[in-house]
Amino acid sequence: MIYDVLIVGAGPAGMTAAIYASRGNLKVGLIERNVPGGQIVYTQVVENYPGFKSINGVDLAMVMMEQTAEKDVDFIYEDVTSIKKEDNLFTVTTNENEYKAKAVIIATGQANRKLSVPGENRLIGRGISFCALCDGSLYKDKDVLVVGGGNSAVEESLYLAGVCKSVTIVHQRDEFRADPEAVDKIKDKDNVHIILDSTVQRFMGTDKLEAVEIVNLKTGDVQEMKFSAAFLYAGHLPATSFLKDLGILDERGYIITDQNLMTSIPGLYAAGDCVIKDVRQIATAVSDGSISATHAVKYVRSLK
Ligand SMILES: Cc1cc2nc3c(=O)[nH]c(=O)nc-3n(C[C@H](O)[C@H](O)[C@H](O)COP(=O)(O)OP(=O)(O)OC[C@H]3O[C@@H](n4cnc5c(N)ncnc54)[C@H](O)[C@@H]3O)c2cc1C
């Protein structure tokens, strides 16, 4: 069987693409290596996606998944390891199978770089967050921690300083890598404390984050501090390593597309957080899903 459109990744971008493509009355498959929902599954509360004043990330993922499942879309739970195109047909290889498709949409998103320390995996979504804009307001008048020293860490700390009682920034180097103006602003805030040359070596808490162990990387001294939340900004990694031989990635691994979200390979589209863009949110991922699928459908019809 040959799919008209195969979509890789069932986050908000991939599910939207599937809904749009299936409405074009085409044979559509959606391949996901984990659970549908993508990064929103790790979001405590979403309050900036129109239509839902406030919704838990898992619940939003379920609503999207139910709507997608009502369409004529094949859900395939496998990990895509390579894509290649020959004679106008794509071969999408997974850890288990090979699929053929006329057009492919890559919607594999990105993953937050974790610190990989004890307690982290267990407390993600229970006090550990990767998005101050999304979750900061849950910690009004609380003491929170930010880990990182780049632009995201400093800018999100500025936001948190206006919402939370105090913000402690832990950075592993002796100076910030962020924009100097933003660094000056953060240093001027009375409720921001900065701990340099240090990192978190353990997250602690039973059902939610309660405390962290911070180690000074120069002296080896360890201190335990109490926080209601920790926001981690150790960077992101686009989930695109399986595409590195196709010549469609920029130097950081994000996918280069035209305004219709097609890559330099005709019929190969990309959508959502894995694409080069400034704002990576659910609303922009959903927008990309609709644009890429609309053009993928046009492309498939043009082959007939
Ligand atoms: C903690 C957190 C909180 C957030 N809160 C908000 C918020 O409140 N509001 C907001 O608008 N945005 C929020 N965001 C951002 C938002 O979640 C993302 O912008 C959005 O999920 C991007 O959607 P996507 O479909 O592009 O990618 P993703 O959501 O990353 O989905 C990609 C999917 O592709 C799958 N995949 C990856 N590689 C493969 C492969 N090789 N084979 C098969 N499947 C693969 C992944 O398993 C994943 O399910 C938050 C992000 C995080 C991490």
The ligand as an ORCA input file, in Angstrom:
! r2SCAN-3c Opt
* xyz 0 1
  C       7.018     21.757     29.642
  C       6.477     22.485     28.437
  C       5.419     23.329     28.593
  C       4.899     23.992     27.478
  N       3.811     24.782     27.660
  C       3.254     25.397     26.593
  C       2.085     26.201     26.752
  O       1.560     26.368     27.861
  N       1.564     26.772     25.652
  C       2.123     26.610     24.406
  O       1.579     27.137     23.438
  N       3.228     25.869     24.233
  C       3.804     25.252     25.294
  N       4.933     24.501     25.130
  C       5.492     24.365     23.759
  C       4.663     23.364     22.929
  O       4.425     22.187     23.663
  C       5.375     23.045     21.631
  O       5.617     24.234     20.936
  C       4.530     22.104     20.763
  O       4.254     20.891     21.436
  C       5.251     21.778     19.461
  O       4.494     20.849     18.759
  P       5.131     19.911     17.633
  O       4.020     19.070     17.160
  O       5.896     20.726     16.684
  O       6.249     19.037     18.384
  P       6.186     18.095     19.650
  O       5.133     18.503     20.592
  O       7.595     18.044     20.139
  O       5.773     16.667     19.051
  C       6.662     15.941     18.251
  C       6.288     14.471     18.287
  O       7.109     13.760     17.366
  C       7.485     12.525     17.937
  N       8.720     12.075     17.290
  C       9.943     12.683     17.344
  N      10.834     12.001     16.597
  C      10.172     10.941     16.060
  C      10.572      9.861     15.203
  N      11.823      9.753     14.740
  N       9.641      8.935     14.876
  C       8.364      9.048     15.329
  N       7.934     10.037     16.146
  C       8.823     10.982     16.504
  C       7.676     12.851     19.405
  O       7.597     11.666     20.198
  C       6.537     13.817     19.658
  O       5.367     13.156     20.070
  C       5.478     23.806     26.204
  C       6.567     22.955     26.040
  C       7.056     22.284     27.148
  C       8.195     21.325     26.981
*
